[in-house]
Structure formats: structure tokens, C-alpha cells
């Protein structure tokens, strides 16, 4: 049997053996092909003066004009700053939150209480952003909101939080942590189950208390998972969730709330400038790629864990 025939036969055997796993993977593959890879062809309109009636093939080419237009835009620095800061704050405060919750849940010995906390913390993840934004607006309402009712009870004047730019980032980050912290603990809890229990026994024999066990056994055991997810999260710093920002911001908070996603929506969908909006979105993707590559390179140099 020739080498190519042998490889082909071996490959087909692996496919047949793993046919059920491949079938389960098929929806995920189709999702990325249809919604992630096929639309990438459309980025060519960022180099065109795209006309909806002429189509991609007949529209005039303008080179890097749309990119230069964005860089020269007076709002360029404001939009980049808002997007970066919102993503950075979400990374600084939101990324450690599920790690801490997973460690705390790992220390709980009562199974019923642990399952209750897990269920309660998971539920907000399944609430749509529209409902979450509605809840935020309701809680922060200056007239009937629970937060302002408490502020008035303390003897202070109510605050219209959603009309003040200084409060927007805090509101966004806190609501995002509340919505996703429970769901994101799942992968960390899975990482904790992979830690050898004998390591904890050895640490106890050496006289380590619960705190030292966490520092010397739990965290090192979770480190590879933490590093991989950190690299992926760094790449999403500029991909701040458009939906929640769009639902919570208003012209009064543009100076801190207007991010790349909302700006692209206004210029592309509402303004009809599809080429300009595509150029901005492609620029964001390139920056995210650089962030992921740089973080992965740094991780590979300082640790043994990296994406590639």
C-alpha cells in the first residue's frame, strides 16, 4: 500500500470513529463559516466608494481614503479612548471576578448551598441585554429607582446616573460583571476538578492552611486556563459589547460612552456610509489581532502556556 493510500485510509478511519463528535461540531463549524469567514470578503468595500446599486464589482476604488478619513476625524481619539478604557476596565475588574468566585465556590463544603449559589449566579447570563439594560434603567431611575430611593433615604438629592458621563463606565462594567460572572466560572470550576487531590493532601501534611493551599496548589493548577482566557480577553478589549452600550448611552454621555461599535452603527447603518464603517471595523480587527499576538508572545516568554 502506498503512503498516500495509507494516510487516506487512516484519515477515513478516524473520521468514521469520531463521526458523532464531528456531527456535534458541525453546527459550530457552519456558524463560523457562514457568519465569520464568508463575510470577510466584504471588507474590500473599505477600499471603495461603495454604492449599494452598483455593487462590489462596479463601485469605484479609493484606496486608503476611508481609513485616512477616520484617522483625521476629530472624534477619532475620543472614540478610541472610550472603547479602550471601557474594554480595559472590563478586563481589570471583570476578568478576575469569575476566578475569585470559582475559588470561593471550591471552598464551599455544603453541596446544597454551593449548587444554589451556582444556579443564582448563572441565571443572569441567560437574560437578554435588552432586559438587563431595562433593569439598569429601572434601578437607576431618578424618580422611582431603588438606588435613588436609598440615596434619598440617606438625606441626599437623587442622581440621574444615566445622564452623567462620569458614571457610564462604572454602570457598564458592574452590570456586565453581574450578568456574566457566574457563567464564566464554569470553565474555572472545570479546571479546578483537574487538580490532583493528592496535592492538597501533601500541602496539609506540610502544614499549609487553606490560604496557602489556594496560593500554592489551586492558583498554579488554574494558571494555564487563566492565561489562555486572558490572552483571548485581551484581544476583545476593543470589541466592547455594542448592544448594551447602545441601549444605555444617550447624547449626554457620548463623551465617555460612544465606542467604535456605536459609531460604526451611526455612520454605516443610519448614515449609509458603508465603506467608511467597514474601514473602521477592519481597523478594530487588526488592532485586536496585534493585541492577541503580542499578549501570546509575552505569555510564551514568561510562562509555558500560550495559544500557539
BAKOL-287195 format. One line per 10 residues: their letters; for each residue y, z, x of N, C-alpha, C. Coordinates in Angstrom, 2 decimals, decimal comma. Layout:
A	Y/Z/X/Y/Z/X/Y/Z/X  ...
***
This chain:
XXXXXXXXXX	-1,20/0,00/0,84/0,00/0,00/0,00/1,25/0,00/0,88  2,19/-0,91/0,61/3,40/-0,98/1,38/4,28/0,24/1,10  5,20/0,48/2,04/6,06/1,66/1,95/6,92/1,62/0,69  7,49/0,44/0,36/8,33/0,32/-0,83/7,55/0,57/-2,11  6,30/0,08/-2,16/5,46/0,32/-3,33/5,12/1,80/-3,46  4,88/2,44/-2,32/4,55/3,86/-2,34/5,73/4,68/-2,85  6,93/4,35/-2,36/8,13/5,08/-2,80/8,39/4,86/-4,28  8,19/3,61/-4,73/8,40/3,30/-6,14/7,39/4,05/-7,01  6,14/4,10/-6,57/5,10/4,81/-7,32/5,39/6,31/-7,34  5,83/6,86/-6,21/6,15/8,29/-6,13/7,34/8,63/-7,03
XXXXXXXXXX	8,34/7,74/-7,04/9,52/7,97/-7,88/9,15/7,97/-9,36  8,32/7,01/-9,77/7,90/6,93/-11,17/7,08/8,15/-11,57  6,27/8,66/-10,66/5,51/9,88/-10,96/6,42/11,06/-11,20  7,47/11,18/-10,37/8,42/12,28/-10,55/9,17/12,13/-11,87  9,50/10,90/-12,23/10,20/10,66/-13,50/9,32/11,04/-14,67  8,05/10,65/-14,62/7,12/10,97/-15,70/6,91/12,48/-15,83  6,78/13,15/-14,69/6,57/14,60/-14,72/7,80/15,34/-15,25  8,97/14,84/-14,91/10,19/15,53/-15,34/10,88/14,86/-16,50  10,11/14,12/-17,32/10,72/13,33/-18,40/11,44/14,21/-19,42  10,91/15,40/-19,69/11,57/16,27/-20,68/12,88/16,84/-20,14
XXXXXXXXXX	12,88/17,20/-18,86/14,12/17,67/-18,25/15,15/16,56/-18,18  14,71/15,34/-17,86/15,62/14,21/-17,82/16,17/13,89/-19,21  15,34/14,06/-20,21/15,79/13,82/-21,58/16,85/14,84/-21,98  16,68/16,09/-21,55/17,68/17,12/-21,82/18,97/16,84/-21,07  18,86/16,23/-19,89/20,03/15,93/-19,08/20,77/14,69/-19,57  20,10/13,85/-20,35/20,68/12,58/-20,80/22,02/12,74/-21,54  22,18/13,66/-22,50/23,49/13,79/-23,17/24,61/14,11/-22,19  24,33/14,96/-21,21/25,34/15,30/-20,20/25,72/14,07/-19,39  24,70/13,28/-19,00/24,95/12,06/-18,23/25,78/11,07/-19,02  25,43/10,88/-20,30/26,17/9,95/-21,15/27,61/10,41/-21,35
XXXXXXXXXX	27,79/11,72/-21,49/29,15/12,27/-21,66/30,03/11,89/-20,48  29,53/12,12/-19,26/30,34/11,83/-18,08/30,53/10,33/-17,87  29,52/9,54/-18,19/29,67/8,09/-18,05/30,70/7,53/-19,02  30,63/7,98/-20,28/31,50/7,43/-21,32/32,92/7,96/-21,23  33,07/9,28/-21,01/34,39/9,89/-21,09/35,03/10,16/-19,73  34,28/10,06/-18,64/34,85/10,36/-17,32/34,90/9,15/-16,40  33,81/8,38/-16,35/33,74/7,29/-15,38/34,24/5,96/-15,93  33,81/5,59/-17,13/34,27/4,32/-17,70/35,79/4,26/-17,87  36,45/5,34/-18,33/37,92/5,28/-18,47/38,66/5,15/-17,15  37,96/5,40/-16,01/38,63/5,29/-14,72/39,15/3,88/-14,44
XXXXXXXXXX	38,54/2,90/-15,08/39,03/1,53/-14,93/40,45/1,40/-15,43  40,81/2,23/-16,40/42,15/2,15/-16,99/43,27/2,61/-16,08  42,94/3,22/-14,92/44,01/3,69/-14,04/44,80/2,53/-13,44  44,27/1,32/-13,55/45,00/0,17/-12,99/46,34/-0,03/-13,69  46,47/0,46/-14,93/47,75/0,26/-15,63/48,86/1,10/-15,02  48,50/2,07/-14,14/49,54/2,84/-13,47/50,29/1,98/-12,46  49,72/0,84/-12,10/50,37/-0,09/-11,17/50,95/-1,30/-11,92  51,02/-1,19/-13,24/51,53/-2,29/-14,06/52,65/-1,81/-14,96  53,37/-2,76/-15,48/54,27/-2,50/-16,60/53,47/-2,83/-17,85  52,62/-1,92/-18,24/51,60/-2,20/-19,25/52,23/-2,51/-20,60
XXXXXXXXXX	51,76/-3,60/-21,18/52,19/-4,00/-22,51/50,96/-3,95/-23,42  51,07/-3,19/-24,49/49,93/-2,98/-25,39/49,42/-4,29/-25,98  50,32/-5,24/-26,20/49,93/-6,51/-26,84/49,38/-7,51/-25,83  49,83/-7,43/-24,58/49,33/-8,32/-23,54/47,99/-7,86/-22,99  47,77/-6,54/-22,98/46,53/-6,00/-22,44/46,60/-5,82/-20,93  45,51/-5,31/-20,37/45,47/-5,00/-18,94/45,57/-6,27/-18,10  44,89/-7,35/-18,52/44,82/-8,55/-17,69/46,11/-9,33/-17,64  46,92/-9,25/-18,68/48,14/-10,06/-18,75/49,41/-9,29/-18,43  49,33/-7,97/-18,34/50,53/-7,17/-18,05/51,00/-7,40/-16,62  52,31/-7,26/-16,42/52,92/-7,52/-15,11/52,63/-6,37/-14,14
XXXXXXXXXX	52,36/-6,73/-12,88/52,12/-5,74/-11,83/53,45/-5,30/-11,23  53,57/-4,00/-11,04/54,82/-3,43/-10,49/54,56/-2,56/-9,26  53,32/-2,50/-8,81/53,01/-1,71/-7,61/53,17/-0,21/-7,84  53,91/0,45/-6,93/54,07/1,90/-7,00/55,36/2,31/-7,72  55,91/1,43/-8,52/57,16/1,71/-9,22/57,06/2,95/-10,11  55,96/3,08/-10,85/55,81/4,22/-11,76/55,71/5,53/-11,00  55,06/5,50/-9,84/54,93/6,71/-9,02/56,29/7,12/-8,46  57,03/6,13/-7,96/58,36/6,43/-7,41/59,29/6,93/-8,49  59,14/6,39/-9,69/59,95/6,84/-10,82/59,69/8,32/-11,11  58,41/8,72/-11,03/58,06/10,13/-11,28/58,60/11,03/-10,18
XXXXXXXXXX	58,48/10,59/-8,92/58,95/11,40/-7,80/60,47/11,57/-7,82  61,17/10,57/-8,34/62,63/10,64/-8,39/63,14/11,30/-9,67  62,24/11,59/-10,58/62,62/12,22/-11,84/63,21/13,61/-11,58  64,35/13,95/-12,18/64,95/15,27/-11,97/64,04/16,42/-12,41  63,13/16,13/-13,33/62,20/17,16/-13,82/60,94/17,27/-12,98  60,80/16,43/-11,94/59,57/16,40/-11,15/59,22/17,77/-10,57  60,17/18,37/-9,87/59,90/19,66/-9,22/59,65/20,76/-10,25  60,35/20,70/-11,36/60,17/21,73/-12,40/58,78/21,65/-12,99  58,34/20,42/-13,30/57,02/20,23/-13,91/55,91/20,63/-12,94  56,03/20,20/-11,68/55,02/20,56/-10,67/55,00/22,07/-10,45
XXXXXXXXXX	56,18/22,68/-10,38/56,25/24,13/-10,18/55,61/24,88/-11,34  55,95/24,49/-12,56/55,38/25,16/-13,73/53,87/25,03/-13,77  53,37/23,82/-13,51/51,93/23,58/-13,55/51,22/24,38/-12,46  51,77/24,34/-11,25/51,14/25,04/-10,14/51,15/26,55/-10,35  52,29/27,10/-10,77/52,38/28,54/-10,96/51,47/29,02/-12,08  51,43/28,27/-13,18/50,57/28,67/-14,30/49,10/28,63/-13,89  48,71/27,58/-13,15/47,34/27,50/-12,66/47,04/28,55/-11,62  48,02/28,84/-10,75/47,82/29,84/-9,70/47,68/31,24/-10,29  48,54/31,59/-11,25/48,43/32,90/-11,90/47,10/33,05/-12,64  46,68/31,95/-13,26/45,40/31,98/-13,97/44,25/32,17/-12,99
XXXXXXXXXX	44,39/31,60/-11,78/43,36/31,75/-10,76/43,37/33,16/-10,18  44,55/33,69/-9,90/44,65/35,02/-9,27/44,16/36,11/-10,21  44,57/36,05/-11,47/44,22/37,12/-12,41/42,98/36,79/-13,26  42,78/35,50/-13,53/41,66/35,12/-14,40/40,34/34,98/-13,67  40,37/34,54/-12,42/39,11/34,33/-11,70/38,37/35,64/-11,41  39,04/36,70/-10,96/38,30/37,94/-10,68/37,83/38,68/-11,93  38,46/38,40/-13,09/38,15/39,16/-14,31/36,67/39,10/-14,70  36,04/37,92/-14,79/34,61/37,89/-15,15/33,71/38,51/-14,08  34,14/38,46/-12,82/33,35/39,09/-11,75/33,33/40,60/-11,95  34,51/41,16/-12,22/34,61/42,60/-12,44/33,82/43,01/-13,67
XXXXXXXXXX	33,95/42,22/-14,76/33,23/42,55/-15,99/31,72/42,46/-15,78  31,25/41,47/-15,03/29,82/41,34/-14,76/29,29/42,52/-13,96  30,07/42,97/-12,98/29,65/44,13/-12,17/29,61/45,39/-13,03  30,61/45,54/-13,89/30,64/46,72/-14,78/29,47/46,70/-15,75  29,17/45,53/-16,31/28,03/45,42/-17,22/26,72/45,67/-16,50  26,67/45,29/-15,24/25,45/45,51/-14,45/25,20/47,00/-14,21  26,27/47,78/-14,24/26,14/49,23/-14,02/25,79/49,99/-15,29  25,91/49,31/-16,45/25,59/49,97/-17,73/24,08/50,08/-17,87  23,62/51,27/-18,17/22,18/51,51/-18,28/21,68/51,44/-19,72  22,53/51,72/-20,69/22,12/51,69/-22,09/22,13/50,25/-22,61
XXXXXXXXXX	20,95/49,74/-22,93/20,80/48,34/-23,31/21,57/47,96/-24,55  21,60/48,83/-25,56/22,27/48,52/-26,83/23,77/48,38/-26,59  24,35/49,30/-25,86/25,78/49,26/-25,58/26,13/48,02/-24,75  25,27/47,70/-23,78/25,50/46,54/-22,92/25,48/45,26/-23,74  24,50/45,12/-24,62/24,42/43,90/-25,45/25,61/43,80/-26,40  26,06/44,93/-26,90/27,22/44,94/-27,81/28,47/44,45/-27,07  28,70/44,97/-25,87/29,86/44,56/-25,08/29,79/43,08/-24,74  28,61/42,61/-24,38/28,43/41,20/-24,05/28,75/40,31/-25,25  28,23/40,69/-26,41/28,45/39,90/-27,62/29,92/39,85/-27,99  30,58/41,00/-27,95/32,01/41,08/-28,30/32,85/40,26/-27,33
XXXXXXXXXX	32,51/40,32/-26,05/33,29/39,58/-25,05/33,02/38,08/-25,08  31,83/37,66/-25,55/31,50/36,24/-25,64/32,21/35,55/-26,81  32,40/36,28/-27,91/32,86/35,66/-29,16/34,17/34,89/-29,05  35,20/35,40/-28,35/36,47/34,65/-28,30/36,33/33,25/-27,71  35,32/33,02/-26,88/35,15/31,70/-26,28/34,88/30,64/-27,33  34,29/31,02/-28,45/33,92/30,07/-29,49/35,04/29,89/-30,52  36,16/30,55/-30,30/37,32/30,38/-31,17/38,14/29,22/-30,62  38,54/28,31/-31,48/39,31/27,15/-31,02/40,68/27,57/-30,51  41,25/26,73/-29,66/42,59/27,02/-29,12/43,65/27,09/-30,21  43,45/26,33/-31,28/44,40/26,36/-32,39/44,43/27,75/-33,03
XXXXXXXXXX	43,24/28,32/-33,23/43,16/29,65/-33,83/43,70/30,70/-32,87  43,35/30,57/-31,59/43,84/31,53/-30,59/45,36/31,51/-30,53  45,94/30,30/-30,50/47,40/30,17/-30,47/48,01/30,78/-31,74  47,36/30,56/-32,88/47,85/31,16/-34,12/47,81/32,67/-34,07  46,75/33,24/-33,49/46,65/34,68/-33,35/47,74/35,23/-32,43  48,00/34,49/-31,32/49,05/34,91/-30,40/50,40/34,92/-31,09  50,69/33,85/-31,84/51,96/33,77/-32,57/52,07/34,90/-33,58  50,98/35,20/-34,26/50,99/36,25/-35,27/51,20/37,63/-34,64  50,49/37,90/-33,52/50,62/39,20/-32,86/52,00/39,40/-32,26  52,63/38,31/-31,81/53,91/38,43/-31,12/55,10/38,13/-32,02
XXXXXXXXXX	54,86/37,95/-33,30/55,95/37,68/-34,24/56,99/38,80/-34,20  58,30/38,44/-34,11/59,33/39,49/-34,03/59,49/40,29/-35,31  58,99/39,79/-36,42/59,17/40,49/-37,70/57,92/41,22/-38,16  56,75/40,55/-38,06/55,52/41,16/-38,58/54,45/41,36/-37,52  54,74/41,00/-36,28/53,73/41,09/-35,23/53,36/42,52/-34,87  52,10/42,72/-34,51/51,59/44,04/-34,17/52,28/44,60/-32,92  52,53/43,73/-31,94/53,16/44,17/-30,69/54,58/44,66/-30,95  55,33/43,89/-31,72/56,71/44,28/-32,01/56,79/45,48/-32,94  55,79/45,64/-33,79/55,75/46,84/-34,64/55,61/48,09/-33,77  54,79/47,99/-32,73/54,63/49,11/-31,81/55,91/49,35/-31,01
XXXXXXXXXX	56,59/48,25/-30,61/57,84/48,38/-29,87/58,91/49,06/-30,73  58,96/48,68/-32,01/59,92/49,30/-32,92/59,58/50,77/-33,15  58,28/51,07/-33,20/57,85/52,46/-33,37/58,31/53,32/-32,19  58,38/52,71/-31,01/58,86/53,43/-29,83/60,38/53,58/-29,81  61,07/52,89/-30,74/62,51/53,02/-30,84/63,29/51,90/-30,18  62,63/50,80/-29,84/63,30/49,68/-29,19/63,44/48,50/-30,16  64,32/47,58/-29,78/64,52/46,38/-30,59/63,34/45,42/-30,40  62,92/44,72/-31,46/61,82/43,75/-31,32/62,20/42,61/-30,39  61,20/42,03/-29,75/61,41/40,95/-28,79/60,75/39,68/-29,31  61,50/38,59/-29,28/60,93/37,30/-29,66/60,28/36,68/-28,42
XXXXXXXXXX	59,05/37,10/-28,12/58,39/36,74/-26,88/58,28/35,24/-26,67  57,92/34,52/-27,72/57,65/33,09/-27,59/58,91/32,24/-27,44  60,08/32,85/-27,55/61,33/32,14/-27,34/61,95/32,46/-26,00  61,31/33,32/-25,23/61,84/33,71/-23,92/60,97/33,11/-22,81  61,55/32,26/-21,97/60,78/31,58/-20,92/60,07/32,54/-19,96  60,67/33,70/-19,70/60,11/34,63/-18,73/58,76/35,20/-19,15  58,47/35,18/-20,45/57,23/35,78/-20,93/56,09/34,77/-21,08  56,41/33,47/-21,01/55,40/32,47/-21,37/54,17/32,54/-20,47  54,36/32,60/-19,16/53,21/32,58/-18,25/52,31/33,78/-18,46  52,91/34,94/-18,66/52,10/36,14/-18,91/51,30/36,01/-20,20
XXXXXXXXXX	51,94/35,48/-21,24/51,26/35,30/-22,53/50,09/34,33/-22,37  50,32/33,23/-21,67/49,27/32,23/-21,49/48,09/32,80/-20,71  48,37/33,44/-19,59/47,29/33,95/-18,72/46,49/35,04/-19,41  47,18/35,98/-20,07/46,48/37,09/-20,74/45,60/36,56/-21,87  46,13/35,63/-22,67/45,33/35,08/-23,77/44,15/34,27/-23,25  44,32/33,58/-22,11/43,24/32,79/-21,55/42,14/33,69/-21,00  42,53/34,79/-20,36/41,53/35,74/-19,85/40,74/36,33/-21,02  41,44/36,75/-22,06/40,77/37,33/-23,22/39,79/36,34/-23,85  40,19/35,07/-23,88/39,36/34,06/-24,55/38,11/33,71/-23,76  38,17/33,71/-22,42/37,07/33,16/-21,63/36,36/34,15/-20,72
XXXXXXXXXX	36,88/35,36/-20,58/36,29/36,27/-19,59/34,83/36,59/-19,89  34,49/36,81/-21,15/33,11/37,14/-21,49/32,14/36,01/-21,22  32,54/34,81/-21,61/31,67/33,65/-21,42/31,42/33,38/-19,94  32,46/33,54/-19,12/32,33/33,25/-17,69/31,52/34,30/-16,94  31,26/35,45/-17,58/30,41/36,45/-16,92/28,94/36,04/-16,90  28,56/35,08/-17,76/27,15/34,71/-17,88/26,59/34,27/-16,53  27,31/33,40/-15,83/26,78/32,88/-14,57/26,73/33,97/-13,50  27,67/34,93/-13,56/27,64/36,03/-12,59/26,52/37,01/-12,89  26,26/37,24/-14,17/25,13/38,09/-14,54/23,82/37,44/-14,12  23,76/36,11/-14,22/22,56/35,40/-13,75/22,41/35,55/-12,24
XXXXXXXXXX	23,53/35,52/-11,52/23,48/35,71/-10,06/23,02/37,12/-9,71  23,41/38,09/-10,53/23,00/39,48/-10,27/21,50/39,68/-10,45  20,91/38,95/-11,39/19,47/39,09/-11,61/18,66/38,55/-10,43  19,28/37,69/-9,61/18,57/37,11/-8,46/18,57/38,04/-7,25  19,34/39,13/-7,32/19,39/40,07/-6,19/18,10/40,91/-6,18  17,49/41,02/-5,03/16,23/41,75/-4,88/16,46/43,25/-5,14  15,78/43,85/-6,13/15,95/45,29/-6,40/15,61/46,18/-5,20  14,77/45,67/-4,31/14,41/46,47/-3,13/15,61/46,73/-2,24  16,61/45,85/-2,31/17,83/46,07/-1,53/18,57/47,31/-2,01  18,59/47,50/-3,34/19,21/48,70/-3,89/18,42/49,94/-3,50
XXXXXXXXXX	17,11/49,84/-3,53/16,27/50,98/-3,14/16,50/51,35/-1,68  16,59/50,33/-0,83/16,84/50,59/0,58/18,21/51,22/0,79  19,20/50,77/0,01/20,54/51,34/0,13/20,56/52,80/-0,31  19,81/53,12/-1,38/19,73/54,51/-1,83/19,08/55,39/-0,78  18,04/54,88/-0,15/17,36/55,66/0,90/18,32/55,93/2,06  19,20/54,97/2,34/20,17/55,14/3,41/21,35/56,02/3,00  21,34/56,50/1,76/22,38/57,41/1,29/23,58/56,75/0,66  23,47/55,48/0,31/24,59/54,77/-0,29/24,75/55,16/-1,76  25,98/55,49/-2,16/26,24/55,79/-3,56/26,45/54,48/-4,33  26,80/54,57/-5,63/26,92/53,37/-6,46/28,02/52,44/-5,93
XXXXXXXXXX	29,11/53,04/-5,45/30,22/52,25/-4,95/29,81/51,45/-3,71  29,13/52,12/-2,78/28,70/51,45/-1,55/27,60/50,43/-1,84  26,78/50,70/-2,84/25,76/49,71/-3,22/26,43/48,44/-3,74  27,51/48,63/-4,49/28,23/47,47/-5,01/28,86/46,66/-3,87  29,45/47,35/-2,90/30,12/46,68/-1,80/29,14/45,99/-0,85  27,99/46,64/-0,61/27,07/46,16/0,42/25,88/45,36/-0,10  25,61/45,46/-1,41/24,47/44,74/-1,97/24,91/43,77/-3,07  25,64/44,29/-4,07/26,00/43,47/-5,23/26,93/42,32/-4,86  28,06/42,63/-4,23/29,02/41,58/-3,90/28,46/40,54/-2,91  27,78/40,96/-1,83/27,17/39,93/-0,96/26,15/39,06/-1,69
XXXXXXXXXX	25,42/39,64/-2,64/24,46/38,86/-3,41/25,13/37,85/-4,33  26,33/38,18/-4,81/27,08/37,28/-5,69/27,95/36,30/-4,92  28,11/36,53/-3,63/29,09/35,76/-2,83/28,91/34,25/-2,93  27,68/33,69/-2,79/27,55/32,22/-2,89/28,04/31,67/-4,22  27,71/32,35/-5,31/28,16/31,91/-6,64/29,67/32,00/-6,75  30,24/33,10/-6,26/31,69/33,29/-6,32/32,41/32,19/-5,54  31,90/31,86/-4,36/32,56/30,86/-3,52/32,52/29,48/-4,17  31,36/29,10/-4,70/31,24/27,78/-5,34/32,19/27,67/-6,53  32,22/28,69/-7,37/33,10/28,66/-8,54/34,57/28,72/-8,14  34,87/29,42/-7,05/36,25/29,47/-6,58/36,72/28,09/-6,13
XXXXXXXXXX	35,86/27,37/-5,42/36,21/26,01/-4,98/36,50/25,12/-6,19  35,63/25,20/-7,20/35,82/24,39/-8,40/37,08/24,78/-9,15  37,38/26,07/-9,20/38,57/26,54/-9,90/39,85/26,17/-9,18  39,81/26,15/-7,85/40,99/25,72/-7,09/41,32/24,27/-7,42  40,29/23,46/-7,59/40,50/22,06/-7,95/41,11/21,87/-9,33  41,02/22,90/-10,16/41,57/22,80/-11,52/42,91/23,52/-11,67  43,53/23,87/-10,55/44,80/24,58/-10,61/45,86/23,76/-11,34  45,89/22,46/-11,08/46,89/21,59/-11,73/46,44/21,07/-13,08  45,20/21,36/-13,46/44,69/20,90/-14,76/44,79/22,03/-15,78  45,99/22,53/-15,94/46,22/23,62/-16,89/45,92/23,12/-18,30
XXXXXXXXXX	45,25/23,96/-19,09/44,86/23,56/-20,43/46,02/23,07/-21,27  46,00/21,79/-21,61/47,09/21,18/-22,37/47,21/21,76/-23,77  46,06/21,98/-24,43/46,08/22,34/-25,85/46,85/23,63/-26,10  46,51/24,67/-25,34/47,14/25,97/-25,60/48,62/25,95/-25,24  48,95/25,29/-24,13/50,36/25,19/-23,75/51,14/24,43/-24,83  50,56/23,34/-25,31/51,22/22,54/-26,33/51,44/23,33/-27,62  50,49/24,19/-27,95/50,57/24,96/-29,19/51,51/26,17/-29,06  51,76/26,63/-27,85/52,56/27,84/-27,67/53,99/27,56/-27,21  54,21/26,42/-26,54/55,54/26,21/-25,98/56,49/25,61/-27,00  57,77/25,61/-26,69/58,82/25,04/-27,52/59,99/24,70/-26,61
XXXXXXXXXX	60,95/23,95/-27,08/62,07/23,56/-26,20/62,77/24,72/-25,51  62,75/25,90/-26,10/63,41/27,05/-25,49/62,68/27,54/-24,25  61,38/27,22/-24,14/60,59/27,70/-23,00/60,18/26,57/-22,06  60,78/25,40/-22,20/60,42/24,27/-21,35/60,56/24,59/-19,86  61,55/25,38/-19,50/61,82/25,62/-18,08/60,67/26,32/-17,37  59,81/27,02/-18,10/58,64/27,66/-17,48/57,33/27,17/-18,08  57,38/26,52/-19,24/56,15/26,16/-19,96/55,80/24,68/-19,88  56,76/23,83/-19,56/56,48/22,39/-19,55/55,65/22,04/-18,32  54,41/21,62/-18,54/53,48/21,30/-17,45/53,19/19,81/-17,46  52,40/19,37/-16,49/52,10/17,94/-16,36/51,44/17,39/-17,63
XXXXXXXXXX	50,50/18,15/-18,20/49,80/17,70/-19,39/50,73/17,45/-20,57  51,65/18,37/-20,82/52,58/18,20/-21,95/53,60/17,11/-21,67  54,00/16,98/-20,41/54,96/15,93/-20,04/54,32/14,55/-20,21  53,06/14,43/-19,79/52,33/13,17/-19,96/52,19/12,83/-21,44  51,93/13,84/-22,26/51,80/13,62/-23,70/53,10/13,07/-24,29  54,22/13,67/-23,91/55,50/13,24/-24,47/55,89/11,85/-23,99  55,65/11,56/-22,71/56,05/10,26/-22,19/55,05/9,16/-22,56  53,76/9,49/-22,56/52,74/8,47/-22,81/52,46/8,24/-24,28  52,09/9,31/-25,00/51,71/9,15/-26,41/52,92/8,99/-27,31  53,91/9,88/-27,14/55,08/9,82/-28,02/56,05/8,73/-27,57
XXXXXXXXXX	56,31/8,68/-26,26/57,27/7,70/-25,74/56,71/6,31/-25,58  55,38/6,17/-25,56/54,77/4,85/-25,43/54,81/4,28/-24,03  55,17/5,08/-23,02/55,21/4,60/-21,64/53,87/4,90/-20,98  52,88/4,09/-21,28/51,51/4,38/-20,88/51,32/4,26/-19,36  51,97/3,31/-18,74/51,82/3,13/-17,29/52,36/4,34/-16,54  53,52/4,79/-16,94/54,15/5,95/-16,29/53,29/7,20/-16,47  52,78/7,40/-17,67/51,95/8,58/-17,94/50,64/8,52/-17,15  50,05/7,33/-17,03/48,82/7,17/-16,27/49,06/7,45/-14,79  50,19/7,02/-14,27/50,52/7,27/-12,86/50,63/8,77/-12,59  51,24/9,50/-13,50/51,37/10,95/-13,34/50,00/11,61/-13,36
XXXXXXXXXX	49,17/11,17/-14,29/47,83/11,76/-14,42/46,97/11,46/-13,19  47,07/10,24/-12,66/46,31/9,88/-11,47/46,80/10,67/-10,25  48,09/10,86/-10,17/48,67/11,68/-9,09/48,12/13,10/-9,14  48,01/13,66/-10,34/47,44/15,01/-10,50/46,00/15,05/-10,05  45,22/14,01/-10,40/43,83/13,96/-9,99/43,67/13,90/-8,49  44,55/13,15/-7,81/44,48/13,05/-6,35/44,81/14,40/-5,69  45,80/15,09/-6,21/46,14/16,42/-5,67/44,98/17,38/-5,87  44,33/17,33/-7,04/43,18/18,19/-7,31/42,04/17,89/-6,34  41,82/16,60/-6,05/40,79/16,21/-5,08/41,08/16,77/-3,70  42,34/16,71/-3,29/42,73/17,26/-1,99/42,52/18,77/-1,95
XXXXXXXXXX	42,85/19,45/-3,03/42,66/20,90/-3,09/41,18/21,27/-2,99  40,33/20,54/-3,72/38,89/20,82/-3,67/38,34/20,56/-2,28  38,73/19,42/-1,69/38,23/19,07/-0,36/38,69/20,09/0,68  39,97/20,49/0,61/40,49/21,45/1,57/39,84/22,81/1,43  39,65/23,27/0,19/39,01/24,57/-0,04/37,55/24,54/0,40  36,88/23,44/0,13/35,48/23,31/0,55/35,36/23,31/2,08  36,29/22,62/2,74/36,29/22,58/4,21/36,53/23,97/4,79  37,48/24,71/4,19/37,77/26,07/4,65/36,57/26,98/4,42  35,92/26,84/3,26/34,75/27,66/2,95/33,61/27,39/3,92  33,43/26,12/4,27/32,36/25,75/5,20/32,59/26,33/6,58
XXXXXXXX	33,87/26,50/6,95/34,17/27,03/8,28/34,02/28,55/8,35  34,36/29,25/7,25/34,36/30,71/7,28/33,10/31,31/6,68  32,30/30,50/6,00/31,05/31,01/5,41/29,98/29,92/5,47  28,82/30,24/4,97/27,72/29,28/4,97/27,57/28,58/3,63  28,51/28,79/2,74/28,42/28,23/1,39/29,53/27,21/1,17  29,16/26,05/0,64/30,15/25,02/0,29/29,51/24,05/-0,68  30,35/23,22/-1,30/29,82/22,24/-2,25/29,07/21,12/-1,55  29,54/20,73/-0,36/28,86/19,71/0,42/29,08/19,97/1,89
***
